[in-house]
């Protein structure tokens, strides 16, 4: 009898344990929340979350993005007084805490497909967010306060314009003469958070006086890492007929990101071509051959280099001669190969010197508006009486005087005859 009672007690304990296990299992089935496939189960109610979209896609750091989900109830029971809450972590934020949770009301049984509830939030992305994908999720908040979380949705963050900067373009030497060579160094910096690939740098030398030396106008960089600065070089030669000015050259950069998206940027830089001003100031003509006489002196100005502006020639005072005309002659702007003359009248003082030094001050500006003043001496040969006779210069001077005198006599005679005719 005692053994039988012990067996009954043992069986009772086993049955009690089994009953507890079954009770616990039933309770677990009623309260388990599963989110493995965007599906939540509370008793017989199946909740499914579907991430619909982000707009824009991708979103730029520092900008707003609209995110949308659809919530469906596949269960046989309605869920009253529910709401949807967005769960935010860096780099996401929302303008007001009041907008974090959106009231839905009753989520009816079998409320699925087109009848599902669409919820939307406007979320801001931090301006320092790293390019790539960041996760975000929402939760369905039940009347009891319990919540069911969705799976995480990936939000794509990407700068609309890749921050590839042309830091600077350096020319060595800084000034190139016509026909000279210049080395260019282009510095590119990747300011983006991602690597940039297949970077093609091209110089557009059409309509410029430059050509490359030893390479083409395009060079390729396989990859520029985030934050990296890369230098690329070109060797150019300027045409011998290059104008002295700053020549603008278009620089075209094409590249791709790691996702295969293509980008391009175009900028311009300048190369300074400069030719040192060169000219010839020479004695062109004169009828002044000896000391102690007056005459005209004609000097010529030949521009043999780049354009010159506001050119003037001033004959400066000297103890060897007196200026009896205007001292300054303005020639204006002279292009390369232009030729102009200036005329002055002087009296050569008595001297034993065999030549007279005419001191000129030449003033002008180059194509960059730099001002110049040069003192230029021009030699005027003086002859003795014997030399004048030997070379026929005195005779030539005498003939000139007689010719002028003859013209004066003829003019006077003409006037006298004309008056007599009027009296008759």
PAKELO-800429 format. One record per residue (C-alpha): x, y, z; residue in one letter; residue number from 1. Coordinates in Angstrom, 1 decimal, padded with zeros to 4 digits. Each point is the difference from the previous one (the first is absolute). Example, Ala and Ser with C-alpha at 12.3 -4.5 7.8 and 13.67 -1.06 7.14 Angstrom:
// residues 2
> 012.3, -004.5, 007.8, a, 1 .
> 001.4, 003.4, -000.7, s, 2 .
//
This chain:
// residues 424
> 000.0, 000.0, 000.0, x, 1 .
> 002.8, 002.4, 000.9, x, 2 .
> 001.7, -000.7, -003.4, x, 3 .
> -003.2, 000.7, -001.8, x, 4 .
> -000.4, 003.4, 001.7, x, 5 .
> 003.6, 000.9, -000.8, x, 6 .
> -000.6, -000.8, -003.7, x, 7 .
> -003.2, 002.1, 000.0, x, 8 .
> 001.8, 002.9, 001.5, x, 9 .
> 002.8, -000.3, -002.5, x, 10 .
> -002.5, -000.1, -002.9, x, 11 .
> -001.8, 003.0, 001.4, x, 12 .
> 003.2, 002.0, 000.1, x, 13 .
> 000.8, -001.0, -003.6, x, 14 .
> -003.5, 001.0, -001.2, x, 15 .
> 000.3, 003.3, 001.9, x, 16 .
> 003.4, 000.7, -001.7, x, 17 .
> -001.4, -000.8, -003.4, x, 18 .
> -003.0, 002.2, 000.6, x, 19 .
> 002.3, 002.9, 001.0, x, 20 .
> 002.1, -000.5, -003.1, x, 21 .
> -003.0, -000.1, -002.2, x, 22 .
> -001.3, 003.2, 001.7, x, 23 .
> 003.3, 001.7, -000.5, x, 24 .
> 000.1, -001.1, -003.7, x, 25 .
> -003.5, 001.4, -000.5, x, 26 .
> 000.9, 003.3, 001.6, x, 27 .
> 003.1, 000.2, -002.2, x, 28 .
> -002.0, -000.6, -003.1, x, 29 .
> -002.3, 002.8, 001.0, x, 30 .
> 002.7, 002.6, 000.7, x, 31 .
> 002.9, -000.9, -002.4, x, 32 .
> 001.1, 002.9, -002.3, x, 33 .
> 001.9, -001.1, -003.1, x, 34 .
> 001.6, 002.5, -002.3, x, 35 .
> 002.2, -002.4, -002.1, x, 36 .
> -001.9, 000.7, -003.3, x, 37 .
> -001.7, 003.3, 000.8, x, 38 .
> -002.7, -002.1, 001.7, x, 39 .
> -001.3, 000.5, 003.6, x, 40 .
> -002.3, -002.4, 001.7, x, 41 .
> -002.1, 000.8, 003.0, x, 42 .
> -002.2, -003.0, 000.5, x, 43 .
> -001.7, -000.5, -003.4, x, 44 .
> 000.8, 003.5, -001.3, x, 45 .
> 002.7, 000.2, -002.7, x, 46 .
> 001.5, 003.5, -000.5, x, 47 .
> 002.2, 000.6, -003.1, x, 48 .
> 002.1, 003.1, -000.8, x, 49 .
> 001.0, 000.9, -003.5, x, 50 .
> 002.5, 002.8, -000.7, x, 51 .
> -001.3, 001.8, -003.0, x, 52 .
> 002.3, 002.8, -001.0, x, 53 .
> 002.4, 002.8, 000.9, x, 54 .
> -000.3, 003.3, -001.9, x, 55 .
> 002.4, 001.3, -001.2, x, 56 .
> 002.1, -003.1, -000.6, x, 57 .
> 002.8, 000.4, 000.8, x, 58 .
> -000.3, 002.9, 002.5, x, 59 .
> 002.8, 002.5, 000.5, x, 60 .
> 001.6, 000.6, 003.4, x, 61 .
> -001.7, 002.9, 001.7, x, 62 .
> -003.2, -000.4, -002.0, x, 63 .
> -003.5, -001.4, 000.7, x, 64 .
> -001.3, -003.4, -001.1, x, 65 .
> -003.6, -001.3, -000.1, x, 66 .
> -000.2, -003.7, 001.2, x, 67 .
> -003.1, -002.2, -000.5, x, 68 .
> -001.2, -003.3, 001.4, x, 69 .
> -003.1, -002.1, -000.4, x, 70 .
> -001.4, -001.8, 003.0, x, 71 .
> -002.3, -003.0, -000.5, x, 72 .
> -001.9, -002.2, 002.4, x, 73 .
> -000.2, -003.6, -001.2, x, 74 .
> -001.7, -001.2, 003.2, x, 75 .
> -003.6, -000.8, 000.7, x, 76 .
> -000.4, 002.5, 002.8, x, 77 .
> 000.0, 003.8, -000.1, x, 78 .
> 002.5, 002.1, 001.9, x, 79 .
> -001.7, 003.1, 001.5, x, 80 .
> 001.8, 003.3, 000.8, x, 81 .
> 003.3, -000.7, -001.6, x, 82 .
> 002.6, 002.5, -001.2, x, 83 .
> 003.2, -000.1, -002.1, x, 84 .
> 003.3, 001.4, 001.5, x, 85 .
> 003.2, 000.6, -001.9, x, 86 .
> 003.2, -001.1, 001.8, x, 87 .
> 002.8, 002.5, -000.7, x, 88 .
> 003.7, -000.4, 000.5, x, 89 .
> 002.9, 002.1, -001.4, x, 90 .
> 000.2, 001.4, -002.7, x, 91 .
> -003.8, 000.4, 000.0, x, 92 .
> -002.1, 002.5, 001.8, x, 93 .
> -003.5, 001.5, -000.1, x, 94 .
> -001.1, 003.6, 000.3, x, 95 .
> -002.4, -000.6, 002.9, x, 96 .
> -000.6, -002.7, 002.6, x, 97 .
> -003.7, 000.3, -000.6, x, 98 .
> 000.6, -001.4, -003.5, x, 99 .
> 001.8, -003.2, 001.1, x, 100 .
> -003.2, -001.9, 000.6, x, 101 .
> -003.0, -000.1, -002.4, x, 102 .
> -003.4, -001.1, 001.2, x, 103 .
> -001.6, -002.8, -002.1, x, 104 .
> -003.1, -000.9, 002.0, x, 105 .
> -001.3, -003.5, -000.6, x, 106 .
> 002.0, -002.4, -002.2, x, 107 .
> -002.7, -002.4, -001.2, x, 108 .
> 000.3, -003.7, -000.4, x, 109 .
> 001.2, -001.0, -003.5, x, 110 .
> 000.8, 003.7, -000.8, x, 111 .
> 002.5, -000.8, -002.7, x, 112 .
> 001.1, 000.9, -003.5, x, 113 .
> -001.7, 003.3, -001.2, x, 114 .
> -001.8, 000.2, 003.3, x, 115 .
> 003.3, 000.1, 001.9, x, 116 .
> 000.9, 003.1, 002.0, x, 117 .
> 002.7, 002.4, -001.6, x, 118 .
> 002.0, 002.0, 002.4, x, 119 .
> 002.6, 002.7, -000.9, x, 120 .
> 002.6, 002.1, 001.8, x, 121 .
> 002.1, 002.9, -001.1, x, 122 .
> 003.5, -000.7, 001.4, x, 123 .
> 003.1, 002.2, -000.1, x, 124 .
> 003.5, -001.5, -000.7, x, 125 .
> 002.8, 001.5, 002.0, x, 126 .
> 002.3, 002.2, -002.2, x, 127 .
> 003.1, -002.0, 001.2, x, 128 .
> -001.6, -003.4, -000.9, x, 129 .
> 002.4, -002.4, -001.8, x, 130 .
> -001.0, -001.0, -003.5, x, 131 .
> -001.4, -003.5, -000.2, x, 132 .
> -003.0, -001.7, 001.6, x, 133 .
> -001.5, 000.6, 003.5, x, 134 .
> -002.7, -002.1, 001.5, x, 135 .
> -003.3, 001.2, 001.3, x, 136 .
> -003.1, -001.8, 001.4, x, 137 .
> -003.5, 000.6, 001.4, x, 138 .
> -002.2, -001.6, 002.7, x, 139 .
> -003.7, -000.7, 000.3, x, 140 .
> -001.1, 001.1, 003.5, x, 141 .
> -002.9, -002.0, 001.4, x, 142 .
> -002.8, 001.2, 002.3, x, 143 .
> 001.7, -001.8, 002.9, x, 144 .
> 003.3, 002.0, -000.6, x, 145 .
> 001.8, -003.0, -001.4, x, 146 .
> 001.6, 000.5, -003.4, x, 147 .
> 001.0, -002.1, -003.0, x, 148 .
> 003.1, 001.1, -001.9, x, 149 .
> 000.5, -000.2, -003.7, x, 150 .
> 003.2, -001.2, -001.7, x, 151 .
> 002.6, 002.7, -000.7, x, 152 .
> -000.3, 001.8, -003.4, x, 153 .
> 003.1, 001.3, -001.7, x, 154 .
> 000.0, 003.7, -000.9, x, 155 .
> 002.4, 001.0, -002.7, x, 156 .
> 002.1, 003.1, 000.7, x, 157 .
> 002.1, 001.5, -002.7, x, 158 .
> 001.2, 003.4, -001.1, x, 159 .
> -001.7, 001.2, -003.2, x, 160 .
> 003.3, 001.5, -001.1, x, 161 .
> 003.1, -001.8, 000.8, x, 162 .
> 002.4, 002.3, 001.8, x, 163 .
> 002.9, -000.4, -002.3, x, 164 .
> 001.8, 003.4, 000.1, x, 165 .
> 002.6, 001.4, -002.3, x, 166 .
> 002.1, 001.6, 002.8, x, 167 .
> 002.4, 001.9, -002.3, x, 168 .
> 001.8, -000.1, -003.3, x, 169 .
> 003.7, 001.1, 000.2, x, 170 .
> 002.0, 001.1, -003.0, x, 171 .
> 003.8, -000.1, 000.0, x, 172 .
> 001.3, 002.5, -000.9, x, 173 .
> -002.8, 002.3, 001.0, x, 174 .
> 000.5, 002.0, -003.2, x, 175 .
> 000.8, -001.7, -003.3, x, 176 .
> 001.4, 001.9, -003.0, x, 177 .
> -001.3, -000.6, -003.5, x, 178 .
> 001.6, -003.3, -001.2, x, 179 .
> 000.9, -001.0, 003.6, x, 180 .
> -000.9, -003.1, 001.9, x, 181 .
> -002.1, -000.2, 003.2, x, 182 .
> -000.7, -002.8, 002.4, x, 183 .
> -003.5, -000.3, 001.6, x, 184 .
> -000.8, -001.7, 003.2, x, 185 .
> -003.7, -000.7, 000.7, x, 186 .
> -001.0, -000.8, 003.6, x, 187 .
> -003.2, -002.0, 000.6, x, 188 .
> -001.4, -000.6, 003.4, x, 189 .
> -002.8, -002.5, 000.9, x, 190 .
> -002.1, 001.7, 002.6, x, 191 .
> -002.7, -002.7, -000.1, x, 192 .
> -000.4, -002.9, 002.5, x, 193 .
> 000.4, -002.5, -002.8, x, 194 .
> 002.7, -001.0, -002.5, x, 195 .
> -000.2, 001.4, -003.5, x, 196 .
> 001.1, -002.1, -003.0, x, 197 .
> 001.1, 000.4, -003.6, x, 198 .
> 000.8, 003.7, 000.4, x, 199 .
> 000.7, 001.5, -003.4, x, 200 .
> 001.7, 003.4, -000.2, x, 201 .
> -000.1, 001.7, -003.4, x, 202 .
> 001.4, 003.3, -001.3, x, 203 .
> -002.0, 001.7, -002.7, x, 204 .
> 002.7, 001.7, -002.0, x, 205 .
> -002.2, 000.9, -003.0, x, 206 .
> 000.1, 003.8, -000.7, x, 207 .
> 003.1, 000.4, 002.1, x, 208 .
> 003.6, 000.5, -001.0, x, 209 .
> 001.2, -003.1, 001.9, x, 210 .
> 000.8, -003.6, -000.8, x, 211 .
> 001.0, -002.9, 002.2, x, 212 .
> 003.5, -001.4, -000.1, x, 213 .
> 000.6, -003.8, 000.4, x, 214 .
> -003.6, -000.9, 000.9, x, 215 .
> -003.6, 000.4, -001.0, x, 216 .
> -002.4, 002.6, 001.5, x, 217 .
> -001.6, -002.6, 002.2, x, 218 .
> 001.3, -002.0, 002.9, x, 219 .
> -001.8, -002.6, 002.2, x, 220 .
> 000.2, -000.7, 003.7, x, 221 .
> -001.3, -003.5, 001.0, x, 222 .
> -001.2, 001.0, 003.5, x, 223 .
> 000.1, 002.9, 002.4, x, 224 .
> -000.8, -001.1, 003.6, x, 225 .
> -002.2, 002.0, 002.3, x, 226 .
> 001.9, 003.0, 001.4, x, 227 .
> 003.0, -000.6, -002.4, x, 228 .
> 001.7, 002.7, -002.1, x, 229 .
> 001.5, -001.1, -003.3, x, 230 .
> 002.2, 002.0, -002.4, x, 231 .
> 000.1, -000.5, -003.7, x, 232 .
> 002.4, 001.8, -002.5, x, 233 .
> 000.0, 001.3, -003.5, x, 234 .
> 002.8, 001.5, -002.1, x, 235 .
> -001.0, 002.7, -002.5, x, 236 .
> 001.7, 002.2, -002.5, x, 237 .
> -001.3, 003.5, -001.1, x, 238 .
> -000.2, 001.0, -003.6, x, 239 .
> 002.8, 002.4, -001.1, x, 240 .
> -002.8, 002.4, -001.0, x, 241 .
> -001.8, -000.1, 003.3, x, 242 .
> -001.4, 003.4, 001.2, x, 243 .
> 001.2, 001.4, 003.3, x, 244 .
> -003.1, -000.6, 002.0, x, 245 .
> -001.6, -002.5, 002.4, x, 246 .
> -001.3, -002.9, -002.1, x, 247 .
> -003.0, -001.9, 001.6, x, 248 .
> 000.0, -003.7, -000.3, x, 249 .
> -003.0, -002.2, 000.7, x, 250 .
> 000.7, -003.0, 002.4, x, 251 .
> -002.5, -002.9, -000.2, x, 252 .
> -000.1, -002.7, 002.7, x, 253 .
> -002.1, -003.1, -000.4, x, 254 .
> -000.3, -002.7, 002.7, x, 255 .
> -002.2, -002.7, 001.5, x, 256 .
> -000.9, -001.1, 003.5, x, 257 .
> 000.1, -003.5, 001.4, x, 258 .
> -003.6, -000.5, -001.0, x, 259 .
> 000.8, 000.6, -003.7, x, 260 .
> -001.7, 003.5, -000.1, x, 261 .
> 001.8, 002.4, -002.4, x, 262 .
> 000.8, 003.6, 000.8, x, 263 .
> 001.9, 002.9, -001.6, x, 264 .
> 001.2, 003.5, 000.7, x, 265 .
> 001.4, 002.7, -002.2, x, 266 .
> 002.1, 002.9, 001.2, x, 267 .
> 002.5, 002.4, -001.6, x, 268 .
> 003.5, 001.2, 000.9, x, 269 .
> 002.3, 002.5, -001.5, x, 270 .
> 003.6, -000.1, -001.3, x, 271 .
> 001.8, 003.3, -000.2, x, 272 .
> 002.0, 000.6, -003.3, x, 273 .
> 002.3, 002.9, 000.3, x, 274 .
> 002.5, 001.4, -002.5, x, 275 .
> 002.3, 002.7, 001.3, x, 276 .
> -000.6, 003.2, -002.1, x, 277 .
> 002.5, 000.6, -002.7, x, 278 .
> 000.3, 002.8, -002.5, x, 279 .
> 002.5, 001.9, -002.1, x, 280 .
> 000.4, 003.8, 000.2, x, 281 .
> 002.2, 001.3, -002.8, x, 282 .
> 000.8, 003.1, -002.0, x, 283 .
> -002.2, -000.1, -003.1, x, 284 .
> 000.8, 003.3, -001.7, x, 285 .
> 001.6, 003.4, 000.6, x, 286 .
> 001.1, 003.2, -001.7, x, 287 .
> 002.2, 001.0, 002.9, x, 288 .
> 003.7, -000.7, -000.9, x, 289 .
> 002.2, 002.5, 001.8, x, 290 .
> 000.3, 001.8, 003.3, x, 291 .
> -001.2, 003.5, 000.3, x, 292 .
> -003.1, -000.6, -002.2, x, 293 .
> -003.6, -001.0, 000.3, x, 294 .
> -001.8, -002.9, -001.6, x, 295 .
> -002.6, -002.8, 000.3, x, 296 .
> 000.6, -003.4, 001.5, x, 297 .
> -002.3, -002.9, -000.8, x, 298 .
> 000.2, -003.1, 002.2, x, 299 .
> -001.8, -003.3, -000.7, x, 300 .
> -001.6, -002.3, 002.5, x, 301 .
> -000.3, -003.7, -001.0, x, 302 .
> -001.8, -002.4, 002.3, x, 303 .
> 001.6, -003.4, -000.4, x, 304 .
> -001.8, -001.9, 002.8, x, 305 .
> -003.4, -000.1, 001.7, x, 306 .
> -002.5, 002.8, -000.2, x, 307 .
> 000.8, 003.3, 001.7, x, 308 .
> -002.5, 002.6, 001.2, x, 309 .
> 000.2, 003.8, 000.5, x, 310 .
> 003.4, 000.4, -001.6, x, 311 .
> 001.5, 003.5, 000.2, x, 312 .
> 003.5, 001.3, -000.8, x, 313 .
> 001.5, 003.0, 001.7, x, 314 .
> 003.1, 001.8, -001.1, x, 315 .
> 001.9, 001.0, 003.2, x, 316 .
> 002.0, 003.2, 000.5, x, 317 .
> 003.8, -000.1, -000.5, x, 318 .
> 002.8, 002.6, 000.2, x, 319 .
> 000.9, -001.0, -003.6, x, 320 .
> -003.3, 001.1, -001.6, x, 321 .
> -003.1, 002.1, 000.4, x, 322 .
> -003.4, -001.4, -000.8, x, 323 .
> -002.0, 002.4, -002.1, x, 324 .
> -003.2, -002.1, -000.5, x, 325 .
> -002.3, -002.1, 002.2, x, 326 .
> 002.1, -002.3, 002.2, x, 327 .
> -002.6, -002.8, 000.1, x, 328 .
> -001.4, -002.1, -002.8, x, 329 .
> -002.9, -002.4, 000.8, x, 330 .
> -000.1, -003.2, -002.2, x, 331 .
> -002.9, -001.8, 001.7, x, 332 .
> -000.5, -003.8, 000.0, x, 333 .
> 002.4, -002.0, -002.1, x, 334 .
> -000.6, -003.7, -000.9, x, 335 .
> 002.8, -002.4, -000.7, x, 336 .
> 002.0, 001.1, -003.1, x, 337 .
> -001.5, 003.5, -000.1, x, 338 .
> 002.1, 002.9, -001.0, x, 339 .
> -000.4, 003.7, 000.8, x, 340 .
> 002.1, 003.2, -000.2, x, 341 .
> 000.4, 003.1, 002.1, x, 342 .
> 001.5, 003.3, -001.2, x, 343 .
> 001.8, 002.6, 002.1, x, 344 .
> 001.7, 003.3, -000.9, x, 345 .
> 003.2, 000.9, 001.8, x, 346 .
> 002.9, 002.5, -000.1, x, 347 .
> 003.4, -001.6, 000.3, x, 348 .
> 002.3, 002.2, 002.1, x, 349 .
> 003.6, 000.6, -001.0, x, 350 .
> 002.2, -002.9, 001.0, x, 351 .
> 003.0, -001.9, -001.1, x, 352 .
> -001.8, -003.4, 000.4, x, 353 .
> -000.3, -002.2, -003.0, x, 354 .
> -003.4, -001.2, 001.1, x, 355 .
> -003.0, 001.3, 001.9, x, 356 .
> -001.7, -002.3, 002.6, x, 357 .
> -003.8, 000.5, -000.1, x, 358 .
> -001.5, -001.2, 003.3, x, 359 .
> -003.5, -001.4, -000.3, x, 360 .
> -002.4, -001.2, 002.7, x, 361 .
> -002.2, -002.8, -001.3, x, 362 .
> -003.2, -000.6, 002.1, x, 363 .
> -002.5, -002.8, -000.6, x, 364 .
> -002.1, -002.8, 001.6, x, 365 .
> 000.1, -003.7, -000.7, x, 366 .
> -003.0, -002.2, -000.5, x, 367 .
> -000.4, -000.5, 003.7, x, 368 .
> -000.1, 003.8, 000.5, x, 369 .
> 003.5, 000.1, 001.6, x, 370 .
> 001.6, 003.4, -000.5, x, 371 .
> 003.5, 000.4, -001.4, x, 372 .
> 002.3, 002.9, -000.6, x, 373 .
> 003.3, -000.4, -001.9, x, 374 .
> 002.7, 002.5, -000.6, x, 375 .
> 001.3, -000.6, -003.5, x, 376 .
> 002.9, 001.8, -001.6, x, 377 .
> 000.0, 000.6, -003.8, x, 378 .
> 003.2, 001.1, -001.7, x, 379 .
> 000.0, 002.8, -002.6, x, 380 .
> 003.2, 000.4, -002.1, x, 381 .
> 001.4, 003.5, -000.3, x, 382 .
> 002.3, 000.9, -003.0, x, 383 .
> 002.8, 002.5, -000.5, x, 384 .
> -000.1, 002.4, -003.0, x, 385 .
> 002.4, -002.2, -001.9, x, 386 .
> -002.1, -003.1, 000.7, x, 387 .
> -003.2, 001.8, -001.1, x, 388 .
> 001.7, 001.0, -003.3, x, 389 .
> 001.5, -003.5, -000.4, x, 390 .
> -003.3, -001.8, 000.5, x, 391 .
> -002.0, 002.6, -001.8, x, 392 .
> -002.1, 000.7, 003.1, x, 393 .
> 000.7, 003.8, 000.0, x, 394 .
> -001.0, 000.2, -003.7, x, 395 .
> -003.2, -002.0, 000.8, x, 396 .
> -000.7, 002.4, 002.9, x, 397 .
> 000.7, 003.0, -002.2, x, 398 .
> -002.3, -001.3, -002.7, x, 399 .
> -002.7, -000.4, 002.6, x, 400 .
> 000.4, 003.6, 001.1, x, 401 .
> 000.0, 001.3, -003.6, x, 402 .
> -003.1, -002.1, -000.8, x, 403 .
> -001.8, 001.5, 003.0, x, 404 .
> 001.1, 003.5, -000.9, x, 405 .
> -001.2, -000.5, -003.6, x, 406 .
> -003.4, -001.1, 001.2, x, 407 .
> -000.2, 003.1, 002.2, x, 408 .
> 001.0, 002.3, -002.9, x, 409 .
> -002.5, -001.6, -002.3, x, 410 .
> -002.8, 000.4, 002.6, x, 411 .
> 000.8, 003.7, 000.5, x, 412 .
> 000.1, 000.6, -003.8, x, 413 .
> -003.4, -001.7, -000.4, x, 414 .
> -001.6, 002.2, 002.6, x, 415 .
> 001.4, 003.2, -001.6, x, 416 .
> -001.3, -000.9, -003.4, x, 417 .
> -003.4, -000.9, 001.4, x, 418 .
> -000.3, 003.4, 001.7, x, 419 .
> 000.9, 001.9, -003.2, x, 420 .
> -002.6, -001.9, -002.0, x, 421 .
> -002.6, 001.0, 002.6, x, 422 .
> 000.9, 003.7, -000.3, x, 423 .
> -000.4, 000.0, -003.8, x, 424 .
//
